[in-house]
Amino acid sequence: MSLKPDDLKILISKYKTMNIEELKASIDHWEESKNCPNQLPSPSIDIAKKELELKYKERKEQIELLTKSLTSSSRVSKWIFSIRAILNHFIESKI
């Protein structure tokens, strides 16, 4: 069974709106029910798997970006704190 272009667009947009957990659960369900007569055509399962891979990749990139951001802001905060401590110590010693 082949999908029409409009059906394919609808299917892809549906998959894009699902979160990772929903998409994974749907794929697992479709794979378990492969022997049912009302099964989804295999190209749609493949599309769902590719969308899931994309979502995992995006999640990994976001985690890496947040980790870098946290690391760099932490270093900046340490420098600012150190400079403030030195200035406070200098000001207190002058008084």
mmCIF file as gemmi writes it, N, C-alpha and C atoms, coordinates in Angstrom:
data_model
loop_
_atom_site.group_PDB
_atom_site.id
_atom_site.type_symbol
_atom_site.label_atom_id
_atom_site.label_alt_id
_atom_site.label_comp_id
_atom_site.label_asym_id
_atom_site.label_entity_id
_atom_site.label_seq_id
_atom_site.pdbx_PDB_ins_code
_atom_site.Cartn_x
_atom_site.Cartn_y
_atom_site.Cartn_z
_atom_site.occupancy
_atom_site.B_iso_or_equiv
_atom_site.pdbx_formal_charge
_atom_site.auth_seq_id
_atom_site.auth_asym_id
_atom_site.pdbx_PDB_model_num
ATOM 1 N N . MET Axp A 1 ? 0.844 -1.179 0 1 0 ? 1 A 1
ATOM 2 C CA . MET Axp A 1 ? 0 0 0 1 0 ? 1 A 1
ATOM 3 C C . MET Axp A 1 ? 0.889 1.241 0 1 0 ? 1 A 1
ATOM 4 N N . SER Axp A 2 ? 0.717 2.118 -0.961 1 0 ? 2 A 1
ATOM 5 C CA . SER Axp A 2 ? 1.531 3.333 -1.036 1 0 ? 2 A 1
ATOM 6 C C . SER Axp A 2 ? 0.732 4.523 -0.526 1 0 ? 2 A 1
ATOM 7 N N . LEU Axp A 3 ? 1.442 5.488 -0.008 1 0 ? 3 A 1
ATOM 8 C CA . LEU Axp A 3 ? 0.8 6.678 0.525 1 0 ? 3 A 1
ATOM 9 C C . LEU Axp A 3 ? 0.749 7.764 -0.525 1 0 ? 3 A 1
ATOM 10 N N . LYS Axp A 4 ? -0.358 8.499 -0.536 1 0 ? 4 A 1
ATOM 11 C CA . LYS Axp A 4 ? -0.491 9.656 -1.424 1 0 ? 4 A 1
ATOM 12 C C . LYS Axp A 4 ? 0.302 10.802 -0.818 1 0 ? 4 A 1
ATOM 13 N N . PRO Axp A 5 ? 0.729 11.752 -1.656 1 0 ? 5 A 1
ATOM 14 C CA . PRO Axp A 5 ? 1.524 12.874 -1.123 1 0 ? 5 A 1
ATOM 15 C C . PRO Axp A 5 ? 0.826 13.626 0.019 1 0 ? 5 A 1
ATOM 16 N N . ASP Axp A 6 ? -0.501 13.839 -0.11 1 0 ? 6 A 1
ATOM 17 C CA . ASP Axp A 6 ? -1.211 14.549 0.957 1 0 ? 6 A 1
ATOM 18 C C . ASP Axp A 6 ? -1.247 13.722 2.241 1 0 ? 6 A 1
ATOM 19 N N . ASP Axp A 7 ? -1.467 12.414 2.093 1 0 ? 7 A 1
ATOM 20 C CA . ASP Axp A 7 ? -1.463 11.539 3.263 1 0 ? 7 A 1
ATOM 21 C C . ASP Axp A 7 ? -0.091 11.535 3.923 1 0 ? 7 A 1
ATOM 22 N N . LEU Axp A 8 ? 0.929 11.545 3.117 1 0 ? 8 A 1
ATOM 23 C CA . LEU Axp A 8 ? 2.294 11.558 3.623 1 0 ? 8 A 1
ATOM 24 C C . LEU Axp A 8 ? 2.572 12.835 4.411 1 0 ? 8 A 1
ATOM 25 N N . LYS Axp A 9 ? 2.124 13.984 3.902 1 0 ? 9 A 1
ATOM 26 C CA . LYS Axp A 9 ? 2.319 15.258 4.599 1 0 ? 9 A 1
ATOM 27 C C . LYS Axp A 9 ? 1.584 15.258 5.935 1 0 ? 9 A 1
ATOM 28 N N . ILE Axp A 10 ? 0.365 14.746 5.933 1 0 ? 10 A 1
ATOM 29 C CA . ILE Axp A 10 ? -0.416 14.687 7.171 1 0 ? 10 A 1
ATOM 30 C C . ILE Axp A 10 ? 0.267 13.78 8.187 1 0 ? 10 A 1
ATOM 31 N N . LEU Axp A 11 ? 0.743 12.639 7.715 1 0 ? 11 A 1
ATOM 32 C CA . LEU Axp A 11 ? 1.417 11.683 8.587 1 0 ? 11 A 1
ATOM 33 C C . LEU Axp A 11 ? 2.68 12.286 9.19 1 0 ? 11 A 1
ATOM 34 N N . ILE Axp A 12 ? 3.47 12.942 8.365 1 0 ? 12 A 1
ATOM 35 C CA . ILE Axp A 12 ? 4.709 13.557 8.853 1 0 ? 12 A 1
ATOM 36 C C . ILE Axp A 12 ? 4.409 14.666 9.858 1 0 ? 12 A 1
ATOM 37 N N . SER Axp A 13 ? 3.402 15.493 9.58 1 0 ? 13 A 1
ATOM 38 C CA . SER Axp A 13 ? 3.067 16.566 10.524 1 0 ? 13 A 1
ATOM 39 C C . SER Axp A 13 ? 2.548 15.987 11.836 1 0 ? 13 A 1
ATOM 40 N N . LYS Axp A 14 ? 1.83 14.87 11.761 1 0 ? 14 A 1
ATOM 41 C CA . LYS Axp A 14 ? 1.358 14.21 12.986 1 0 ? 14 A 1
ATOM 42 C C . LYS Axp A 14 ? 2.549 13.724 13.802 1 0 ? 14 A 1
ATOM 43 N N . TYR Axp A 15 ? 3.514 13.1 13.135 1 0 ? 15 A 1
ATOM 44 C CA . TYR Axp A 15 ? 4.693 12.596 13.835 1 0 ? 15 A 1
ATOM 45 C C . TYR Axp A 15 ? 5.501 13.727 14.446 1 0 ? 15 A 1
ATOM 46 N N . LYS Axp A 16 ? 5.571 14.854 13.775 1 0 ? 16 A 1
ATOM 47 C CA . LYS Axp A 16 ? 6.36 15.979 14.282 1 0 ? 16 A 1
ATOM 48 C C . LYS Axp A 16 ? 5.738 16.582 15.536 1 0 ? 16 A 1
ATOM 49 N N . THR Axp A 17 ? 4.413 16.468 15.68 1 0 ? 17 A 1
ATOM 50 C CA . THR Axp A 17 ? 3.76 17.033 16.858 1 0 ? 17 A 1
ATOM 51 C C . THR Axp A 17 ? 3.842 16.107 18.067 1 0 ? 17 A 1
ATOM 52 N N . MET Axp A 18 ? 4.177 14.859 17.836 1 0 ? 18 A 1
ATOM 53 C CA . MET Axp A 18 ? 4.292 13.903 18.943 1 0 ? 18 A 1
ATOM 54 C C . MET Axp A 18 ? 5.619 14.1 19.662 1 0 ? 18 A 1
ATOM 55 N N . ASN Axp A 19 ? 5.593 13.879 20.967 1 0 ? 19 A 1
ATOM 56 C CA . ASN Axp A 19 ? 6.87 13.924 21.684 1 0 ? 19 A 1
ATOM 57 C C . ASN Axp A 19 ? 7.551 12.563 21.564 1 0 ? 19 A 1
ATOM 58 N N . ILE Axp A 20 ? 8.766 12.474 22.058 1 0 ? 20 A 1
ATOM 59 C CA . ILE Axp A 20 ? 9.574 11.263 21.884 1 0 ? 20 A 1
ATOM 60 C C . ILE Axp A 20 ? 8.884 10.041 22.485 1 0 ? 20 A 1
ATOM 61 N N . GLU Axp A 21 ? 8.329 10.196 23.676 1 0 ? 21 A 1
ATOM 62 C CA . GLU Axp A 21 ? 7.709 9.06 24.347 1 0 ? 21 A 1
ATOM 63 C C . GLU Axp A 21 ? 6.489 8.556 23.576 1 0 ? 21 A 1
ATOM 64 N N . GLU Axp A 22 ? 5.649 9.492 23.088 1 0 ? 22 A 1
ATOM 65 C CA . GLU Axp A 22 ? 4.469 9.096 22.31 1 0 ? 22 A 1
ATOM 66 C C . GLU Axp A 22 ? 4.873 8.398 21.013 1 0 ? 22 A 1
ATOM 67 N N . LEU Axp A 23 ? 5.852 8.952 20.352 1 0 ? 23 A 1
ATOM 68 C CA . LEU Axp A 23 ? 6.301 8.387 19.083 1 0 ? 23 A 1
ATOM 69 C C . LEU Axp A 23 ? 6.895 6.995 19.286 1 0 ? 23 A 1
ATOM 70 N N . LYS Axp A 24 ? 7.711 6.84 20.311 1 0 ? 24 A 1
ATOM 71 C CA . LYS Axp A 24 ? 8.311 5.534 20.589 1 0 ? 24 A 1
ATOM 72 C C . LYS Axp A 24 ? 7.23 4.511 20.943 1 0 ? 24 A 1
ATOM 73 N N . ALA Axp A 25 ? 6.267 4.909 21.745 1 0 ? 25 A 1
ATOM 74 C CA . ALA Axp A 25 ? 5.183 3.998 22.118 1 0 ? 25 A 1
ATOM 75 C C . ALA Axp A 25 ? 4.364 3.591 20.892 1 0 ? 25 A 1
ATOM 76 N N . SER Axp A 26 ? 4.12 4.534 19.999 1 0 ? 26 A 1
ATOM 77 C CA . SER Axp A 26 ? 3.369 4.226 18.781 1 0 ? 26 A 1
ATOM 78 C C . SER Axp A 26 ? 4.133 3.247 17.886 1 0 ? 26 A 1
ATOM 79 N N . ILE Axp A 27 ? 5.406 3.479 17.732 1 0 ? 27 A 1
ATOM 80 C CA . ILE Axp A 27 ? 6.233 2.588 16.905 1 0 ? 27 A 1
ATOM 81 C C . ILE Axp A 27 ? 6.242 1.186 17.501 1 0 ? 27 A 1
ATOM 82 N N . ASP Axp A 28 ? 6.419 1.107 18.824 1 0 ? 28 A 1
ATOM 83 C CA . ASP Axp A 28 ? 6.412 -0.204 19.482 1 0 ? 28 A 1
ATOM 84 C C . ASP Axp A 28 ? 5.081 -0.914 19.276 1 0 ? 28 A 1
ATOM 85 N N . HIS Axp A 29 ? 3.994 -0.162 19.384 1 0 ? 29 A 1
ATOM 86 C CA . HIS Axp A 29 ? 2.664 -0.744 19.192 1 0 ? 29 A 1
ATOM 87 C C . HIS Axp A 29 ? 2.481 -1.242 17.76 1 0 ? 29 A 1
ATOM 88 N N . TRP Axp A 30 ? 2.932 -0.446 16.774 1 0 ? 30 A 1
ATOM 89 C CA . TRP Axp A 30 ? 2.77 -0.845 15.367 1 0 ? 30 A 1
ATOM 90 C C . TRP Axp A 30 ? 3.601 -2.081 15.059 1 0 ? 30 A 1
ATOM 91 N N . GLU Axp A 31 ? 4.792 -2.142 15.645 1 0 ? 31 A 1
ATOM 92 C CA . GLU Axp A 31 ? 5.644 -3.301 15.392 1 0 ? 31 A 1
ATOM 93 C C . GLU Axp A 31 ? 5.083 -4.563 16.042 1 0 ? 31 A 1
ATOM 94 N N . GLU Axp A 32 ? 4.435 -4.417 17.197 1 0 ? 32 A 1
ATOM 95 C CA . GLU Axp A 32 ? 3.822 -5.562 17.856 1 0 ? 32 A 1
ATOM 96 C C . GLU Axp A 32 ? 2.619 -6.085 17.083 1 0 ? 32 A 1
ATOM 97 N N . SER Axp A 33 ? 1.915 -5.185 16.409 1 0 ? 33 A 1
ATOM 98 C CA . SER Axp A 33 ? 0.69 -5.589 15.714 1 0 ? 33 A 1
ATOM 99 C C . SER Axp A 33 ? 0.908 -5.731 14.207 1 0 ? 33 A 1
ATOM 100 N N . LYS Axp A 34 ? 2.076 -6.167 13.788 1 0 ? 34 A 1
ATOM 101 C CA . LYS Axp A 34 ? 2.358 -6.321 12.356 1 0 ? 34 A 1
ATOM 102 C C . LYS Axp A 34 ? 1.465 -7.372 11.707 1 0 ? 34 A 1
ATOM 103 N N . ASN Axp A 35 ? 1.012 -8.333 12.462 1 0 ? 35 A 1
ATOM 104 C CA . ASN Axp A 35 ? 0.194 -9.404 11.898 1 0 ? 35 A 1
ATOM 105 C C . ASN Axp A 35 ? -1.278 -9.041 11.773 1 0 ? 35 A 1
ATOM 106 N N . CYS Axp A 36 ? -1.672 -7.89 12.265 1 0 ? 36 A 1
ATOM 107 C CA . CYS Axp A 36 ? -3.068 -7.465 12.165 1 0 ? 36 A 1
ATOM 108 C C . CYS Axp A 36 ? -3.381 -7.031 10.739 1 0 ? 36 A 1
ATOM 109 N N . PRO Axp A 37 ? -4.609 -7.267 10.268 1 0 ? 37 A 1
ATOM 110 C CA . PRO Axp A 37 ? -4.971 -6.86 8.909 1 0 ? 37 A 1
ATOM 111 C C . PRO Axp A 37 ? -5.057 -5.348 8.728 1 0 ? 37 A 1
ATOM 112 N N . ASN Axp A 38 ? -5.276 -4.61 9.807 1 0 ? 38 A 1
ATOM 113 C CA . ASN Axp A 38 ? -5.4 -3.147 9.72 1 0 ? 38 A 1
ATOM 114 C C . ASN Axp A 38 ? -4.084 -2.441 10.024 1 0 ? 38 A 1
ATOM 115 N N . GLN Axp A 39 ? -2.978 -3.081 9.78 1 0 ? 39 A 1
ATOM 116 C CA . GLN Axp A 39 ? -1.673 -2.504 10.109 1 0 ? 39 A 1
ATOM 117 C C . GLN Axp A 39 ? -1.348 -1.313 9.217 1 0 ? 39 A 1
ATOM 118 N N . LEU Axp A 40 ? -0.483 -0.46 9.721 1 0 ? 40 A 1
ATOM 119 C CA . LEU Axp A 40 ? 0.007 0.67 8.924 1 0 ? 40 A 1
ATOM 120 C C . LEU Axp A 40 ? 0.973 0.143 7.875 1 0 ? 40 A 1
ATOM 121 N N . PRO Axp A 41 ? 1.03 0.779 6.733 1 0 ? 41 A 1
ATOM 122 C CA . PRO Axp A 41 ? 2.023 0.361 5.74 1 0 ? 41 A 1
ATOM 123 C C . PRO Axp A 41 ? 3.425 0.583 6.283 1 0 ? 41 A 1
ATOM 124 N N . SER Axp A 42 ? 4.338 -0.276 5.898 1 0 ? 42 A 1
ATOM 125 C CA . SER Axp A 42 ? 5.693 -0.198 6.447 1 0 ? 42 A 1
ATOM 126 C C . SER Axp A 42 ? 6.396 1.124 6.175 1 0 ? 42 A 1
ATOM 127 N N . PRO Axp A 43 ? 6.136 1.816 5.038 1 0 ? 43 A 1
ATOM 128 C CA . PRO Axp A 43 ? 6.805 3.121 4.86 1 0 ? 43 A 1
ATOM 129 C C . PRO Axp A 43 ? 6.452 4.119 5.96 1 0 ? 43 A 1
ATOM 130 N N . SER Axp A 44 ? 5.236 4.066 6.489 1 0 ? 44 A 1
ATOM 131 C CA . SER Axp A 44 ? 4.871 5.017 7.537 1 0 ? 44 A 1
ATOM 132 C C . SER Axp A 44 ? 5.6 4.706 8.84 1 0 ? 44 A 1
ATOM 133 N N . ILE Axp A 45 ? 5.837 3.433 9.112 1 0 ? 45 A 1
ATOM 134 C CA . ILE Axp A 45 ? 6.618 3.071 10.299 1 0 ? 45 A 1
ATOM 135 C C . ILE Axp A 45 ? 8.056 3.552 10.126 1 0 ? 45 A 1
ATOM 136 N N . ASP Axp A 46 ? 8.585 3.406 8.925 1 0 ? 46 A 1
ATOM 137 C CA . ASP Axp A 46 ? 9.942 3.89 8.651 1 0 ? 46 A 1
ATOM 138 C C . ASP Axp A 46 ? 10.033 5.403 8.833 1 0 ? 46 A 1
ATOM 139 N N . ILE Axp A 47 ? 9.015 6.106 8.381 1 0 ? 47 A 1
ATOM 140 C CA . ILE Axp A 47 ? 8.992 7.569 8.544 1 0 ? 47 A 1
ATOM 141 C C . ILE Axp A 47 ? 8.946 7.923 10.029 1 0 ? 47 A 1
ATOM 142 N N . ALA Axp A 48 ? 8.141 7.188 10.786 1 0 ? 48 A 1
ATOM 143 C CA . ALA Axp A 48 ? 8.054 7.439 12.228 1 0 ? 48 A 1
ATOM 144 C C . ALA Axp A 48 ? 9.403 7.192 12.896 1 0 ? 48 A 1
ATOM 145 N N . LYS Axp A 49 ? 10.092 6.138 12.498 1 0 ? 49 A 1
ATOM 146 C CA . LYS Axp A 49 ? 11.408 5.843 13.073 1 0 ? 49 A 1
ATOM 147 C C . LYS Axp A 49 ? 12.41 6.936 12.736 1 0 ? 49 A 1
ATOM 148 N N . LYS Axp A 50 ? 12.362 7.445 11.507 1 0 ? 50 A 1
ATOM 149 C CA . LYS Axp A 50 ? 13.277 8.528 11.126 1 0 ? 50 A 1
ATOM 150 C C . LYS Axp A 50 ? 12.975 9.796 11.918 1 0 ? 50 A 1
ATOM 151 N N . GLU Axp A 51 ? 11.675 10.068 12.12 1 0 ? 51 A 1
ATOM 152 C CA . GLU Axp A 51 ? 11.297 11.237 12.913 1 0 ? 51 A 1
ATOM 153 C C . GLU Axp A 51 ? 11.776 11.078 14.353 1 0 ? 51 A 1
ATOM 154 N N . LEU Axp A 52 ? 11.685 9.864 14.888 1 0 ? 52 A 1
ATOM 155 C CA . LEU Axp A 52 ? 12.169 9.598 16.236 1 0 ? 52 A 1
ATOM 156 C C . LEU Axp A 52 ? 13.674 9.815 16.328 1 0 ? 52 A 1
ATOM 157 N N . GLU Axp A 53 ? 14.413 9.343 15.335 1 0 ? 53 A 1
ATOM 158 C CA . GLU Axp A 53 ? 15.867 9.562 15.297 1 0 ? 53 A 1
ATOM 159 C C . GLU Axp A 53 ? 16.186 11.047 15.266 1 0 ? 53 A 1
ATOM 160 N N . LEU Axp A 54 ? 15.421 11.8 14.481 1 0 ? 54 A 1
ATOM 161 C CA . LEU Axp A 54 ? 15.607 13.25 14.396 1 0 ? 54 A 1
ATOM 162 C C . LEU Axp A 54 ? 15.385 13.901 15.756 1 0 ? 54 A 1
ATOM 163 N N . LYS Axp A 55 ? 14.319 13.48 16.44 1 0 ? 55 A 1
ATOM 164 C CA . LYS Axp A 55 ? 14.019 14.056 17.748 1 0 ? 55 A 1
ATOM 165 C C . LYS Axp A 55 ? 15.115 13.736 18.757 1 0 ? 55 A 1
ATOM 166 N N . TYR Axp A 56 ? 15.64 12.496 18.71 1 0 ? 56 A 1
ATOM 167 C CA . TYR Axp A 56 ? 16.752 12.14 19.599 1 0 ? 56 A 1
ATOM 168 C C . TYR Axp A 56 ? 17.982 12.987 19.291 1 0 ? 56 A 1
ATOM 169 N N . LYS Axp A 57 ? 18.256 13.212 18.01 1 0 ? 57 A 1
ATOM 170 C CA . LYS Axp A 57 ? 19.409 14.021 17.615 1 0 ? 57 A 1
ATOM 171 C C . LYS Axp A 57 ? 19.239 15.463 18.104 1 0 ? 57 A 1
ATOM 172 N N . GLU Axp A 58 ? 18.038 16.029 17.934 1 0 ? 58 A 1
ATOM 173 C CA . GLU Axp A 58 ? 17.774 17.396 18.396 1 0 ? 58 A 1
ATOM 174 C C . GLU Axp A 58 ? 17.932 17.488 19.905 1 0 ? 58 A 1
ATOM 175 N N . ARG Axp A 59 ? 17.432 16.462 20.608 1 0 ? 59 A 1
ATOM 176 C CA . ARG Axp A 59 ? 17.542 16.454 22.07 1 0 ? 59 A 1
ATOM 177 C C . ARG Axp A 59 ? 19.008 16.425 22.491 1 0 ? 59 A 1
ATOM 178 N N . LYS Axp A 60 ? 19.798 15.608 21.837 1 0 ? 60 A 1
ATOM 179 C CA . LYS Axp A 60 ? 21.223 15.506 22.16 1 0 ? 60 A 1
ATOM 180 C C . LYS Axp A 60 ? 21.93 16.839 21.915 1 0 ? 60 A 1
ATOM 181 N N . GLU Axp A 61 ? 21.607 17.5 20.785 1 0 ? 61 A 1
ATOM 182 C CA . GLU Axp A 61 ? 22.219 18.796 20.486 1 0 ? 61 A 1
ATOM 183 C C . GLU Axp A 61 ? 21.829 19.839 21.526 1 0 ? 61 A 1
ATOM 184 N N . GLN Axp A 62 ? 20.565 19.819 21.971 1 0 ? 62 A 1
ATOM 185 C CA . GLN Axp A 62 ? 20.121 20.771 22.993 1 0 ? 62 A 1
ATOM 186 C C . GLN Axp A 62 ? 20.844 20.528 24.312 1 0 ? 62 A 1
ATOM 187 N N . ILE Axp A 63 ? 21.011 19.263 24.671 1 0 ? 63 A 1
ATOM 188 C CA . ILE Axp A 63 ? 21.714 18.932 25.913 1 0 ? 63 A 1
ATOM 189 C C . ILE Axp A 63 ? 23.16 19.402 25.847 1 0 ? 63 A 1
ATOM 190 N N . GLU Axp A 64 ? 23.819 19.169 24.702 1 0 ? 64 A 1
ATOM 191 C CA . GLU Axp A 64 ? 25.204 19.605 24.549 1 0 ? 64 A 1
ATOM 192 C C . GLU Axp A 64 ? 25.31 21.125 24.633 1 0 ? 64 A 1
ATOM 193 N N . LEU Axp A 65 ? 24.38 21.83 23.996 1 0 ? 65 A 1
ATOM 194 C CA . LEU Axp A 65 ? 24.387 23.292 24.033 1 0 ? 65 A 1
ATOM 195 C C . LEU Axp A 65 ? 24.168 23.803 25.456 1 0 ? 65 A 1
ATOM 196 N N . LEU Axp A 66 ? 23.221 23.214 26.169 1 0 ? 66 A 1
ATOM 197 C CA . LEU Axp A 66 ? 22.978 23.63 27.546 1 0 ? 66 A 1
ATOM 198 C C . LEU Axp A 66 ? 24.172 23.327 28.447 1 0 ? 66 A 1
ATOM 199 N N . THR Axp A 67 ? 24.819 22.2 28.203 1 0 ? 67 A 1
ATOM 200 C CA . THR Axp A 67 ? 25.998 21.843 28.992 1 0 ? 67 A 1
ATOM 201 C C . THR Axp A 67 ? 27.115 22.848 28.763 1 0 ? 67 A 1
ATOM 202 N N . LYS Axp A 68 ? 27.348 23.202 27.504 1 0 ? 68 A 1
ATOM 203 C CA . LYS Axp A 68 ? 28.38 24.201 27.192 1 0 ? 68 A 1
ATOM 204 C C . LYS Axp A 68 ? 28.036 25.542 27.832 1 0 ? 68 A 1
ATOM 205 N N . SER Axp A 69 ? 26.77 25.921 27.739 1 0 ? 69 A 1
ATOM 206 C CA . SER Axp A 69 ? 26.329 27.188 28.305 1 0 ? 69 A 1
ATOM 207 C C . SER Axp A 69 ? 26.514 27.206 29.813 1 0 ? 69 A 1
ATOM 208 N N . LEU Axp A 70 ? 26.146 26.116 30.451 1 0 ? 70 A 1
ATOM 209 C CA . LEU Axp A 70 ? 26.29 26.025 31.905 1 0 ? 70 A 1
ATOM 210 C C . LEU Axp A 70 ? 27.752 26.071 32.312 1 0 ? 70 A 1
ATOM 211 N N . THR Axp A 71 ? 28.592 25.37 31.58 1 0 ? 71 A 1
ATOM 212 C CA . THR Axp A 71 ? 30.016 25.337 31.887 1 0 ? 71 A 1
ATOM 213 C C . THR Axp A 71 ? 30.64 26.715 31.736 1 0 ? 71 A 1
ATOM 214 N N . SER Axp A 72 ? 30.331 27.399 30.631 1 0 ? 72 A 1
ATOM 215 C CA . SER Axp A 72 ? 30.938 28.712 30.405 1 0 ? 72 A 1
ATOM 216 C C . SER Axp A 72 ? 30.404 29.74 31.387 1 0 ? 72 A 1
ATOM 217 N N . SER Axp A 73 ? 29.126 29.707 31.691 1 0 ? 73 A 1
ATOM 218 C CA . SER Axp A 73 ? 28.596 30.679 32.632 1 0 ? 73 A 1
ATOM 219 C C . SER Axp A 73 ? 29.145 30.417 34.029 1 0 ? 73 A 1
ATOM 220 N N . SER Axp A 74 ? 29.402 29.179 34.333 1 0 ? 74 A 1
ATOM 221 C CA . SER Axp A 74 ? 29.969 28.841 35.623 1 0 ? 74 A 1
ATOM 222 C C . SER Axp A 74 ? 31.375 29.434 35.755 1 0 ? 74 A 1
ATOM 223 N N . ARG Axp A 75 ? 32.163 29.318 34.694 1 0 ? 75 A 1
ATOM 224 C CA . ARG Axp A 75 ? 33.518 29.889 34.711 1 0 ? 75 A 1
ATOM 225 C C . ARG Axp A 75 ? 33.46 31.404 34.867 1 0 ? 75 A 1
ATOM 226 N N . VAL Axp A 76 ? 32.567 32.047 34.128 1 0 ? 76 A 1
ATOM 227 C CA . VAL Axp A 76 ? 32.431 33.504 34.198 1 0 ? 76 A 1
ATOM 228 C C . VAL Axp A 76 ? 32.011 33.913 35.601 1 0 ? 76 A 1
ATOM 229 N N . SER Axp A 77 ? 31.079 33.185 36.164 1 0 ? 77 A 1
ATOM 230 C CA . SER Axp A 77 ? 30.628 33.492 37.521 1 0 ? 77 A 1
ATOM 231 C C . SER Axp A 77 ? 31.766 33.372 38.523 1 0 ? 77 A 1
ATOM 232 N N . LYS Axp A 78 ? 32.577 32.345 38.361 1 0 ? 78 A 1
ATOM 233 C CA . LYS Axp A 78 ? 33.726 32.166 39.264 1 0 ? 78 A 1
ATOM 234 C C . LYS Axp A 78 ? 34.698 33.333 39.148 1 0 ? 78 A 1
ATOM 235 N N . TRP Axp A 79 ? 34.969 33.766 37.919 1 0 ? 79 A 1
ATOM 236 C CA . TRP Axp A 79 ? 35.881 34.897 37.714 1 0 ? 79 A 1
ATOM 237 C C . TRP Axp A 79 ? 35.315 36.16 38.351 1 0 ? 79 A 1
ATOM 238 N N . ILE Axp A 80 ? 34.043 36.417 38.114 1 0 ? 80 A 1
ATOM 239 C CA . ILE Axp A 80 ? 33.415 37.627 38.672 1 0 ? 80 A 1
ATOM 240 C C . ILE Axp A 80 ? 33.448 37.576 40.193 1 0 ? 80 A 1
ATOM 241 N N . PHE Axp A 81 ? 33.12 36.438 40.756 1 0 ? 81 A 1
ATOM 242 C CA . PHE Axp A 81 ? 33.151 36.28 42.212 1 0 ? 81 A 1
ATOM 243 C C . PHE Axp A 81 ? 34.562 36.508 42.751 1 0 ? 81 A 1
ATOM 244 N N . SER Axp A 82 ? 35.566 35.968 42.061 1 0 ? 82 A 1
ATOM 245 C CA . SER Axp A 82 ? 36.954 36.138 42.498 1 0 ? 82 A 1
ATOM 246 C C . SER Axp A 82 ? 37.377 37.597 42.45 1 0 ? 82 A 1
ATOM 247 N N . ILE Axp A 83 ? 37.025 38.276 41.383 1 0 ? 83 A 1
ATOM 248 C CA . ILE Axp A 83 ? 37.389 39.7 41.24 1 0 ? 83 A 1
ATOM 249 C C . ILE Axp A 83 ? 36.706 40.524 42.324 1 0 ? 83 A 1
ATOM 250 N N . ARG Axp A 84 ? 35.438 40.235 42.577 1 0 ? 84 A 1
ATOM 251 C CA . ARG Axp A 84 ? 34.724 40.958 43.637 1 0 ? 84 A 1
ATOM 252 C C . ARG Axp A 84 ? 35.381 40.714 44.994 1 0 ? 84 A 1
ATOM 253 N N . ALA Axp A 85 ? 35.751 39.48 45.261 1 0 ? 85 A 1
ATOM 254 C CA . ALA Axp A 85 ? 36.381 39.158 46.545 1 0 ? 85 A 1
ATOM 255 C C . ALA Axp A 85 ? 37.696 39.908 46.696 1 0 ? 85 A 1
ATOM 256 N N . ILE Axp A 86 ? 38.484 39.967 45.622 1 0 ? 86 A 1
ATOM 257 C CA . ILE Axp A 86 ? 39.761 40.695 45.664 1 0 ? 86 A 1
ATOM 258 C C . ILE Axp A 86 ? 39.525 42.175 45.898 1 0 ? 86 A 1
ATOM 259 N N . LEU Axp A 87 ? 38.545 42.747 45.17 1 0 ? 87 A 1
ATOM 260 C CA . LEU Axp A 87 ? 38.241 44.171 45.35 1 0 ? 87 A 1
ATOM 261 C C . LEU Axp A 87 ? 37.726 44.451 46.759 1 0 ? 87 A 1
ATOM 262 N N . ASN Axp A 88 ? 36.849 43.596 47.262 1 0 ? 88 A 1
ATOM 263 C CA . ASN Axp A 88 ? 36.343 43.793 48.623 1 0 ? 88 A 1
ATOM 264 C C . ASN Axp A 88 ? 37.485 43.717 49.639 1 0 ? 88 A 1
ATOM 265 N N . HIS Axp A 89 ? 38.367 42.755 49.474 1 0 ? 89 A 1
ATOM 266 C CA . HIS Axp A 89 ? 39.508 42.608 50.361 1 0 ? 89 A 1
ATOM 267 C C . HIS Axp A 89 ? 40.419 43.849 50.293 1 0 ? 89 A 1
ATOM 268 N N . PHE Axp A 90 ? 40.643 44.351 49.101 1 0 ? 90 A 1
ATOM 269 C CA . PHE Axp A 90 ? 41.483 45.541 48.896 1 0 ? 90 A 1
ATOM 270 C C . PHE Axp A 90 ? 40.833 46.761 49.553 1 0 ? 90 A 1
ATOM 271 N N . ILE Axp A 91 ? 39.53 46.919 49.352 1 0 ? 91 A 1
ATOM 272 C CA . ILE Axp A 91 ? 38.822 48.074 49.931 1 0 ? 91 A 1
ATOM 273 C C . ILE Axp A 91 ? 38.831 47.987 51.455 1 0 ? 91 A 1
ATOM 274 N N . GLU Axp A 92 ? 38.613 46.805 52.002 1 0 ? 92 A 1
ATOM 275 C CA . GLU Axp A 92 ? 38.619 46.648 53.449 1 0 ? 92 A 1
ATOM 276 C C . GLU Axp A 92 ? 39.997 46.899 54.06 1 0 ? 92 A 1
ATOM 277 N N . SER Axp A 93 ? 41.037 46.548 53.326 1 0 ? 93 A 1
ATOM 278 C CA . SER Axp A 93 ? 42.387 46.759 53.856 1 0 ? 93 A 1
ATOM 279 C C . SER Axp A 93 ? 42.77 48.251 53.827 1 0 ? 93 A 1
ATOM 280 N N . LYS Axp A 94 ? 42.168 49.019 52.956 1 0 ? 94 A 1
ATOM 281 C CA . LYS Axp A 94 ? 42.454 50.47 52.882 1 0 ? 94 A 1
ATOM 282 C C . LYS Axp A 94 ? 41.745 51.222 53.992 1 0 ? 94 A 1
ATOM 283 N N . ILE Axp A 95 ? 40.675 50.69 54.51 1 0 ? 95 A 1
ATOM 284 C CA . ILE Axp A 95 ? 39.892 51.392 55.519 1 0 ? 95 A 1
ATOM 285 C C . ILE Axp A 95 ? 40.469 51.222 56.868 1 0 ? 95 A 1
